Amino acid sequence: MTEPDWTVLVPLEVLEGEAVPDTVVELLSTLSVVVLGYHVLPEQTPPGQARMQFEDRAQSILDDVASDFREAGSACETRLVFTHDEEQTMNRVADETGCGAILVPNPSSRVERVLVPLRGEVDVARVTSFVASMLGGRDVGVTLYHVADDEASEPAGRSMVEGAATRLRERGVPSAGIETEVAVSGAPVRTIAAAAADHDVVVMGESEPSLRSFLFGETAEQVAAQSFGPVVVVRRPRGANASE
């Protein structure tokens, strides 16, 4: 089965000292990467003025990060933006560069286990395709995780994670490294965030209606804050009729 060519947007507040851990560089080495260096400006500061003042230093930092990705095996390009709107910038650059996923760059000291929360509104086939491509056959464990609203919906959740496990196996992920788990909770976001604390990386499908609800909403604040590692958001497909 032919997998899509996945590209991941790696946003960094380039003048604030954000960095990409070597473990994350290695994790994404099977994929293409766009490193977005951005700096959020005060409303009264024109982007052109900031670019004149900071561009050389910011681009030098970006070039060093891109070099790390290329040495690890990723195809990598960089974008540098001075902006008043962080969210709008990420969405625009992700769309322009065809990024199918966006990294929330939390620190990481190791990558041994990936948590993959699956929810009803998420395209399971797309998420598992990304996970298989990212792992590239490496010895990294995967936990496919679903939070059911109640016991009555638990069997459907079990079917979802078992189907996802089958998809991963079909894409070459070793069976021994795949675990499935279904929890029952009326507070799914908190439950996912708690599970994330026992994993090194979280890969989640993008929630509707837009990336805003994850990167800047309740899910991100809880999952990314309680996770010890990075979070990767697999975006919904963008097409002619997609709502942006």
Buried (B, 14 or more C-beta within 10 A) or exposed (E): EEEEEBBBBBBBBBBEEBBBBEBBBBBBBBBBBBBBBBBBBEEEBEEEEBBEEBBEEBBEBBEEBBEBBBEBBBEBBBBBBBBBEBEEBBBBBBBEBBBBBBBBBBEBEEBEBBBBBBBEEBBBEBBBBBBBBBBBEBEBBBBBBBBBEEEEBBEEBBEBBEBBBEBBBEBEBBEEBBBBBBBBBEEBBBBBBBBBEEBBBBBBBBBEEBBBBBBBBEBBBBBBEBBBBBBBBBBBEBEEEEEE
